[in-house]
């Protein structure tokens, strides 16, 4: 889901240049990995780097096909019109979390990291009844926009285009986590040449502007 917008935009010029047609399906990373593990027939899968490694280890993705495309940090959002919280330092973010009525994060790598961060801060038990984990495939920003979550954490790329929220900014540098999103060609793919052409395009310099516009950094 973190790469949904950037891929949607980049597929269009690739199709025009190459003559290939891409069928793009965006689902939560947990669900995508499960579907590949279950043997569904996809040519290429794009997930967090660690998830691709897991699929390689289980024999579902061609080992030497792993291609990292973008990297993205975590940002924080509140509902549009809500009071802006100070998130300028680690301590400020901790206090914002402690003061929020509800705190939301995803099932993806950013959610795993935040749970570990709350544990490191020693506040995980204190706020456990206020934590809202968005279901796989449901953007945290959508829950923030509906007022179901007061303070939401997710990849910047997923918050950037969400209506009804205000992005306060990224996590401070000393507690920021950066996720690398990579592609892997599945062992079932019968179109490896076409997929490689797509991956070559997605890693080309001409795609950098679109990546940055969508809150991600080129690799």
Helices and strands as residue ranges (DSSP letters): H 4-18, H 29-37, E 44-48, H 49-57, G 63-65, E 67-79, H 90-99, E 103-105, H 109-121, H 124-127, G 128-130, E 131-133, H 140-145, E 151-155, H 156-159, E 165-170, G 173-175, E 178-185, H 192-202, G 205-207, H 208-213, E 217-218
